[in-house]
């Protein structure tokens, strides 16, 4: 630019000398002035462009010369380091010796960028696989696919997520925040490997391999586990161990694993806090086929001193429902965090504000291609300085308490993750649901059957034998609901549940038996779920005699059909057996013959009011030591037909794969019949 200005000015001066005419000389001086002014303006404009688009760079350069003749030049500019190693005096050494010398030099330097560059060159668009916390709907939907295919289960270690990348026998760990640490050297042949691990007690526990001389992310988990099993982990000098990954073919395999894990968890030095279930057909990109089920349902949230956030979304305190002492505990820890990471700006006495030290983390940026979770996602990581060090806390959603401060995390869970864990906590999904004594999955599955029935209908609903009101959340489709329940104690619980329901203004309760209740209105739908077994055949006649004129629509019954009964069930979770020997007419269980239960049951059976008396006990439920009537489905259909009802649907319940054998057998006794008397009222 300077040469350009001087050359142009020189040419202007030459023109001035060549002009002999004074008037022309004056004119030329004026022209020269204009030209110089224009050049000066261009100089200013060009300088502005340089300053605006090419800011000055401050470089720092140092050179080192080691005793063995190795020269190292380091240049640092804009927080970027460039390293040059000159081996001029070592040209006669073996290649391996030179490489080892370079490795030795690298150990003394921060080689994070070098390792990360290697990672992203091996695994383009890498991002950690994130298992999902399944709801009951997901479990019900995917259980059959898992059972019919092959799935794997492994313990979830209560540690930190890490990658291990091995480059020419050098092992580095990479955290979720892309922090790189040197681990050590491996033995064996040179190869490039990337493990997905959990880190605890200075041990990396590998549960997946995603690079082994080639990108394995598109391979199935079965293939990746096969490769993992073939590796010799003794080559990793006790720094990396292989996780016990069990191949499952049925629910019993999964259940046995959970039983063994819960028994050993107290004695193992490595604590586990759940299980990971992985579809054997899934690739590393298939997050939706990897399920995380924890011992307790916890979530990581950001706290700003007053509010909780999932990423940038505010989480209402009512969803967390923390007690006041727990909330105060979080606040106290937050203020300790501020004191630790922030200091006063003493350079400005007039305005003693607080400034934080420099903290950097990698922020992930994703551009979806076709919005499909695959290798077509364009993933980038950008190093950013965090102005405020985020305060991340782990909250137990099951018992509404603080677990710990997550100093290892810079970001909280997303709002989608929070919602899924919240649903799992509400539905009581944890590893205990897979234990033999648990009936949670079975009872939830039975509730799903009822929900699917009610989802088909609208209008007004008459619910017979409402009990404690466990079906209230299934009634949102109906504009008016009338509940009939005779038990006074159950009415108390029902009233409490109704008072908390968002549809409480639509619900009415009648305390009476269905045979004697007086109804003033006509109903579109009647539900009688597991109540029919409390009635005798005569009671069913009386019920229809009393209410059939108030029904113009659907009458849906779900009951245990004695005609489907094949054998007694006696397991840790369920006892279900017949009380009377059909051939002798004698009771087959021990019972006080002077008790009202014995007398009433014997009279019912003797007068053919039922086909048998059934004893039922379900662990961890309201149904304990109960006697009910064995009702035959064919007899029930004949009674309904006498009152003008026609059969719309009749079916038994499909087995749910994630139940043990006793629960599958118990469920197989359930019959669903949907009757209709539209335009047949009398």
Buried (B, 14 or more C-beta within 10 A) or exposed (E): EEEEBEEBEEEBEEBEEEBEEEEBBEEBEEBBEEBBEEBEEBBEEEEEEEEEEEEEEEEEEEEEEEEEEBBBEBBBEEEEBEBEBEBEEBEEEEEEEBEEBBBEBBEEEEBBEBBBEBBBEBBEBBBBBEBBBBBBEBBBEBBBEBBEBBBBBBBBBBBBBBBBBBBEBBBBBBBBBBBBEEBEBBEEEEBBBBBBBBBBEEBBBBBBBBBBEEBBBEBBBBBBBEBBEEBEBEBBEEBBBBBEBBEBEEBEBBBBBBEEBBEEBEEEEBBBBBBBBBBBBBBBBBBBBBBBBBBBBBBBBBBEEEEBBBBEEEBEEEEBEBEEEBBEBBEEBBEEBBEEBBEEEEEEEEEEEEEBEEBBBBBEEEEEEEEEEBBEBEBEBEEEEBEEBBBBBBBBBBEEBBBEBBEBBBBBBBBEBBBBBBBBBEBBBBBBBBBBEBBBBBBBBBBBBBEEBBEEBEBBBBBBBBBBBBBBEBBEBBEBBBBBBBBEEBBEBBEEBBEEBEBEEBBEBBBEBBBEBEBEEBBBBBBBBBBBBBBBBBBBBBBBEBBBBBBBBBBBBBBBBBBBBEEBBEBEBBBBBBBBEEEEEEBBEEBEEEEEBBEEBBEBBEEEBBBBBBBBBBBEEEBEEBBBBBBBBEBBBEBBEEBBBEEEEEEBBEEBBBBBEBBBBBBBBBBBBBBBBBEEBE
